Amino acid sequence: MTVHHPTASPQGALRIGIFGAGSIGLYVGGRLLVAPSAEVVFVGRPRLRDEIARAGLAVQDFDGPRAAIPAERVRFETEASALRECDVVLCCVKSQHSEEAGRSLAAVLKPGTIVVSLQNGVRNPATLRALMPQQKVLASIVSWNVVVVDGTYRRATSGPLIIETPPDALAAAFRAGEIPLQIHAELAAEQWTKLIVNLNNAISALSDAGTATLLVDAGYRRCIAAVVAEGLRVLKAAGIKPAKWNGLPLGAMPVVLGLPTFLVKLITRRQLRVDPAARSSMWQDLDARRTTEIDYLNGEIVSLAAKHGTTAPFNERIVALIREAEKANVGSPKLSPDALWRAMGGV
């Protein structure tokens, strides 16, 4: 079922900018327009601007109806200057573009503008704060991913948007757009948890397997368990204590992944709902022949290990394999579970 939303945003509504409007940014911005409780302006690639000008913007929760926003209701620009009058800017660029984004936004935003980092990794909020001292930068964690299916931006896994003490008006806008929201005063522990969970992104990218397949294939789960267990060991060496994941100690994750498949299905069904189309953002980057965020995910574990006098060979090999795939520029290498395990150095 498709629901059309032609109504304009109310006068005096919160002005929200989406900088780096890709899958996550278009989904979040689309949900804000569906309400509609905010004025939204997107800034992104000309290709996406042209697609939306032609077909409009459609968003869908994985267990809800498709919502179509007509093209005339979607303001999509390609320059940061379009965000000058925004009250809030959601920064959705890839981690490797954070410095460039920070400089661009600092040059155009008003002092006091709220900037929210909707990005992977643990470094981006600090990077943005250093470059935008006149703005207020908030950390957040997007605990779900978005896939594009037949032109619709669809939330493909369950979970909330976790945000660092937002203004009331912004929290209200997210809730009006039916974006699941959790508010925390401090997000460092949760950011490390998200990074550990995201170590599986590279497994998806290298295997060409969707999230649901990774959970039911014991061979791929072995690969994920290895990089996660190693990541947890490195965090312990660094004195970093991650938060729980969906209420469970993160240390249980490698143990659960090693259980028989029927038990994994039972446990994960209670923890995480997954759309059959769900795939990692790193897979999407390889498929689109773009540079990935590997340095800010598995590479972060490798760097942290070196800093604290230990090693992370599984994650180091994963970084090298992704680099090889980027260089080959043909998308995913489509490694089988056994081939991937051997390539990781597993025995």
C-alpha positions as CSV (number, residue, x, y, z in Angstrom):
1,M,0.0,0.0,0.0
2,T,1.3,3.5,-0.8
3,V,0.3,6.5,1.2
4,H,0.7,9.9,-0.5
5,H,1.6,13.0,1.6
6,P,1.2,16.2,-0.4
7,T,0.6,18.4,2.7
8,A,3.2,21.2,3.2
9,S,5.1,21.6,6.4
10,P,3.5,24.1,8.9
11,Q,4.8,27.6,8.9
12,G,7.4,28.2,11.5
13,A,8.4,24.5,11.6
14,L,11.9,23.5,12.5
15,R,14.3,23.8,9.5
16,I,16.3,20.7,9.1
17,G,19.1,20.1,6.6
18,I,20.4,16.7,5.4
19,F,24.0,17.0,4.3
20,G,25.3,14.1,2.3
21,A,21.8,12.8,1.5
22,G,22.3,9.2,0.5
23,S,20.3,6.2,1.7
24,I,20.2,7.1,5.4
25,G,19.7,10.8,4.8
26,L,17.0,10.3,2.3
27,Y,15.2,7.9,4.5
28,V,15.4,10.1,7.6
29,G,14.5,13.2,5.7
30,G,11.6,11.4,4.0
31,R,10.2,10.3,7.3
32,L,10.4,13.9,8.6
33,L,8.5,15.1,5.5
34,V,5.9,12.4,5.9
35,A,4.7,13.9,9.3
36,P,5.1,16.7,8.2
37,S,6.5,18.6,11.2
38,A,9.7,20.1,9.8
39,E,11.0,21.9,6.8
40,V,13.6,19.8,5.2
41,V,16.3,20.6,2.6
42,F,18.6,17.8,1.2
43,V,22.1,18.4,-0.1
44,G,23.6,15.6,-2.1
45,R,24.8,14.3,-5.4
46,P,23.3,15.7,-8.7
47,R,22.3,12.1,-9.7
48,L,20.0,11.8,-6.7
49,R,18.6,15.3,-7.2
50,D,17.6,14.4,-10.7
51,E,16.1,11.0,-9.7
52,I,13.9,12.7,-7.1
53,A,12.9,15.5,-9.4
54,R,11.7,12.9,-11.8
55,A,10.0,10.4,-9.5
56,G,9.7,12.0,-6.1
57,L,10.8,10.4,-2.8
58,A,9.4,7.2,-1.3
59,V,10.2,5.8,2.1
60,Q,9.1,2.7,3.9
61,D,9.6,1.1,7.3
62,F,10.2,-2.6,7.0
63,D,6.8,-3.4,8.7
64,G,4.8,-0.4,7.5
65,P,3.2,1.1,4.3
66,R,5.2,2.9,1.6
67,A,4.9,6.7,1.9
68,A,5.3,8.7,-1.3
69,I,6.4,12.4,-1.2
70,P,5.8,14.2,-4.5
71,A,8.8,15.8,-6.1
72,E,7.4,19.3,-5.6
73,R,7.6,18.8,-1.8
74,V,11.3,17.7,-1.9
75,R,13.8,20.5,-1.9
76,F,17.1,18.9,-3.0
77,E,20.2,21.0,-3.6
78,T,23.8,20.2,-4.3
79,E,25.7,23.0,-2.4
80,A,26.2,23.4,1.3
81,S,25.1,27.0,1.1
82,A,21.5,25.8,0.8
83,L,21.7,24.9,4.5
84,R,22.5,28.5,5.7
85,E,19.1,29.1,7.4
86,C,18.7,25.7,8.9
87,D,18.2,25.2,12.7
88,V,19.6,21.7,12.6
89,V,21.8,19.8,10.1
90,L,22.0,16.1,10.0
91,C,25.5,15.1,8.7
92,C,25.2,11.9,6.8
93,V,28.5,11.8,4.8
94,K,30.8,8.8,4.9
95,S,33.5,8.9,7.6
96,Q,36.3,9.6,5.1
97,H,34.5,12.8,4.1
98,S,33.9,14.2,7.6
99,E,36.8,16.7,7.5
100,E,35.6,18.1,4.2
101,A,32.0,18.2,5.4
102,G,33.1,20.0,8.6
103,R,34.9,22.7,6.7
104,S,32.0,23.2,4.2
105,L,29.4,23.4,7.0
106,A,31.5,25.7,9.2
107,A,31.7,28.2,6.2
108,V,27.9,28.5,5.8
109,L,26.1,27.6,9.1
110,K,24.9,30.2,11.6
111,P,26.6,30.1,15.1
112,G,24.6,27.9,17.4
113,T,23.3,25.6,14.6
114,I,22.8,22.1,15.9
115,V,24.8,19.5,13.8
116,V,24.0,15.8,14.4
117,S,26.5,13.2,13.2
118,L,24.4,10.4,11.6
119,Q,27.6,8.4,10.7
120,N,29.3,5.1,11.4
121,G,32.5,4.9,13.5
122,V,33.6,6.6,16.7
123,R,35.6,9.6,15.5
124,N,33.2,11.7,13.5
125,P,31.6,13.8,16.2
126,A,35.0,14.9,17.5
127,T,36.2,15.6,14.0
128,L,33.2,17.8,13.3
129,R,33.5,19.6,16.7
130,A,37.1,20.5,16.0
131,L,36.1,22.1,12.7
132,M,32.9,23.8,13.8
133,P,33.5,25.5,17.2
134,Q,30.6,27.9,16.7
135,Q,28.1,25.1,16.1
136,K,26.9,22.5,18.6
137,V,27.7,19.0,17.4
138,L,25.8,16.0,18.8
139,A,26.7,12.4,18.4
140,S,24.1,9.8,17.3
141,I,23.9,6.1,16.4
142,V,21.8,4.9,13.6
143,S,21.2,1.3,14.7
144,W,19.5,0.2,11.4
145,N,20.4,0.3,7.8
146,V,18.5,1.4,4.7
147,V,18.2,-0.4,1.3
148,V,16.8,0.9,-1.9
149,V,14.2,-1.4,-3.4
150,D,12.4,-0.4,-6.6
151,G,13.2,3.2,-5.9
152,T,11.9,3.1,-2.3
153,Y,14.2,3.9,0.6
154,R,13.4,1.2,3.1
155,R,14.5,0.7,6.6
156,A,15.8,-2.9,6.6
157,T,16.6,-3.7,10.2
158,S,14.9,-2.9,13.5
159,G,16.4,-0.6,16.2
160,P,16.3,3.1,17.3
161,L,18.1,6.3,16.4
162,I,20.1,6.9,19.6
163,I,21.0,10.6,20.0
164,E,22.9,12.7,22.4
165,T,20.4,14.9,24.3
166,P,18.8,16.7,21.3
167,P,16.7,19.9,21.6
168,D,13.0,19.1,22.4
169,A,11.9,20.4,19.0
170,L,14.2,18.0,17.2
171,A,13.2,15.0,19.3
172,A,9.6,15.9,18.6
173,A,10.2,16.0,14.8
174,F,11.8,12.6,14.9
175,R,8.9,11.1,16.9
176,A,6.4,12.8,14.6
177,G,8.1,11.1,11.7
178,E,7.8,7.7,13.5
179,I,11.6,7.4,13.8
180,P,12.3,5.2,16.9
181,L,14.3,7.3,19.3
182,Q,16.4,6.8,22.3
183,I,18.1,9.8,24.1
184,H,21.3,9.4,26.0
185,A,23.5,12.0,27.8
186,E,26.7,10.3,26.6
187,L,27.2,7.9,23.7
188,A,30.9,6.8,23.8
189,A,30.1,3.3,25.1
190,E,27.2,2.8,22.6
191,Q,29.4,4.0,19.8
192,W,32.0,1.3,20.5
193,T,29.2,-1.3,20.6
194,K,27.9,-0.1,17.2
195,L,31.4,-0.3,15.8
196,I,31.9,-3.9,17.0
197,V,28.5,-4.9,15.6
198,N,29.4,-3.1,12.3
199,L,32.6,-5.3,11.9
200,N,30.2,-7.6,10.1
201,N,29.7,-5.0,7.3
202,A,32.9,-6.1,5.6
203,I,31.8,-9.8,5.7
204,S,28.7,-8.8,3.8
205,A,30.7,-6.8,1.3
206,L,33.2,-9.6,0.7
207,S,30.6,-12.3,0.5
208,D,27.9,-10.6,-1.5
209,A,25.5,-12.0,1.2
210,G,22.6,-10.1,2.7
211,T,22.2,-9.7,6.5
212,A,19.6,-12.5,6.8
213,T,21.9,-14.9,4.9
214,L,24.9,-14.1,7.2
215,L,22.8,-15.0,10.2
216,V,21.7,-18.4,8.9
217,D,25.0,-19.5,7.4
218,A,27.3,-21.1,10.0
219,G,30.4,-20.5,7.8
220,Y,29.8,-16.8,7.6
221,R,28.9,-16.6,11.2
222,R,32.3,-18.1,12.0
223,C,34.0,-15.2,10.1
224,I,31.9,-12.6,11.9
225,A,32.5,-14.2,15.3
226,A,36.3,-14.1,14.7
227,V,36.5,-10.4,13.9
228,V,34.0,-9.5,16.7
229,A,35.9,-11.6,19.4
230,E,39.1,-10.0,18.3
231,G,37.6,-6.6,18.4
232,L,36.4,-7.2,21.9
233,R,39.8,-8.4,23.0
234,V,41.4,-5.2,21.6
235,L,38.8,-3.0,23.4
236,K,39.7,-4.7,26.6
237,A,43.4,-4.1,26.1
238,A,42.6,-0.4,25.5
239,G,40.5,-0.2,28.7
240,I,37.3,0.5,26.7
241,K,34.0,-1.0,28.0
242,P,31.3,-1.1,25.4
243,A,27.6,-0.9,26.2
244,K,25.2,-3.8,26.0
245,W,23.7,-4.7,22.6
246,N,19.9,-4.9,22.7
247,G,20.2,-5.6,26.4
248,L,22.8,-8.4,26.1
249,P,26.5,-8.2,27.1
250,L,28.4,-7.7,23.9
251,G,30.8,-10.5,24.9
252,A,27.9,-12.9,24.3
253,M,27.8,-12.1,20.6
254,P,30.6,-14.4,19.4
255,V,29.2,-17.2,21.6
256,V,25.7,-16.8,20.1
257,L,27.2,-16.8,16.6
258,G,28.8,-20.1,17.3
259,L,25.6,-21.9,18.3
260,P,23.6,-24.2,16.0
261,T,21.7,-22.3,13.4
262,F,18.2,-23.1,14.9
263,L,19.3,-21.5,18.2
264,V,20.8,-18.5,16.4
265,K,17.5,-17.9,14.6
266,L,15.6,-18.1,17.9
267,I,17.9,-15.7,19.7
268,T,18.4,-13.2,17.0
269,R,14.7,-13.1,16.2
270,R,14.2,-11.7,19.6
271,Q,17.0,-9.2,19.3
272,L,16.8,-8.0,15.7
273,R,14.2,-8.0,12.9
274,V,15.8,-8.1,9.4
275,D,14.3,-7.4,6.0
276,P,15.3,-10.0,3.4
277,A,16.7,-7.2,1.3
278,A,19.0,-5.9,4.0
279,R,22.6,-5.5,3.1
280,S,25.5,-3.6,4.7
281,S,26.4,-0.1,3.6
282,M,29.9,-1.4,2.8
283,W,28.4,-3.8,0.4
284,Q,26.5,-0.9,-1.2
285,D,29.7,1.1,-1.5
286,L,31.6,-1.8,-3.2
287,D,28.7,-2.4,-5.5
288,A,28.6,1.3,-6.5
289,R,32.4,1.3,-7.0
290,R,32.9,3.8,-4.1
291,T,35.6,3.9,-1.4
292,T,34.4,2.2,1.7
293,E,34.5,3.1,5.4
294,I,36.8,0.2,6.2
295,D,39.5,2.4,7.9
296,Y,36.8,3.6,10.4
297,L,35.4,0.2,11.2
298,N,37.7,-2.9,11.1
299,G,40.6,-0.5,10.5
300,E,39.8,1.3,13.8
301,I,40.3,-2.0,15.6
302,V,43.7,-2.6,13.8
303,S,44.8,1.0,14.8
304,L,43.6,0.6,18.4
305,A,45.5,-2.7,18.7
306,A,48.7,-1.2,17.5
307,K,48.3,1.7,19.9
308,H,48.0,-0.6,22.8
309,G,50.7,-3.1,22.0
310,T,48.6,-5.9,20.6
311,T,47.5,-7.2,17.2
312,A,44.3,-7.8,15.3
313,P,45.2,-10.2,12.5
314,F,41.7,-11.1,11.5
315,N,40.6,-7.5,11.2
316,E,43.9,-6.6,9.5
317,R,43.2,-9.2,6.8
318,I,39.7,-8.0,6.4
319,V,41.0,-4.5,5.8
320,A,43.4,-5.8,3.1
321,L,40.7,-7.8,1.4
322,I,38.4,-4.8,1.2
323,R,41.3,-2.7,-0.2
324,E,41.9,-5.3,-2.9
325,A,38.2,-5.3,-3.8
326,E,38.2,-1.5,-4.0
327,K,41.2,-1.6,-6.3
328,A,39.6,-4.3,-8.5
329,N,36.6,-2.0,-8.9
330,V,34.2,-4.8,-9.9
331,G,32.0,-4.9,-6.8
332,S,32.0,-7.7,-4.3
333,P,34.5,-10.6,-4.8
334,K,31.6,-12.9,-3.7
335,L,33.7,-15.1,-1.4
336,S,32.2,-18.3,-0.2
337,P,32.3,-19.0,3.6
338,D,35.3,-21.3,3.3
339,A,37.1,-19.0,0.9
340,L,36.6,-16.0,3.1
341,W,37.7,-17.9,6.2
342,R,40.9,-19.0,4.4
343,A,41.5,-15.5,3.1
344,M,41.2,-14.2,6.7
345,G,43.9,-16.5,7.8
346,G,41.6,-18.9,9.5
347,V,42.6,-22.5,10.0
